[in-house]
Amino acid sequence: METIGGVILGWVENKIERTKAYNKANYEQIKVQVPKGTKEKIKAAAEAAGKSMTSYIMEAVNEKMNK
């Protein structure tokens, strides 16, 4: 059995496929286009808040929807 860093390669590929299947079944994707420079501003604001860009944006969307 081939390994890299003590990880069995077949296990890694299997994990990736299971994760892809789970995400496809449980999540949807939204593509958002923003003016140049906006992505970096959002990224910096998210990092300052200790969040990922996704969680930062979702928090903002949820706040707006709940008003």
Secondary structure, 3 states (H helix, E strand, C coil): CCEECCEEHHHHHHHHHHHHHHHHHHCCCCCCCCCCCHHHHHHHHHHHCCCCHHHHHHHHHHHHHCC
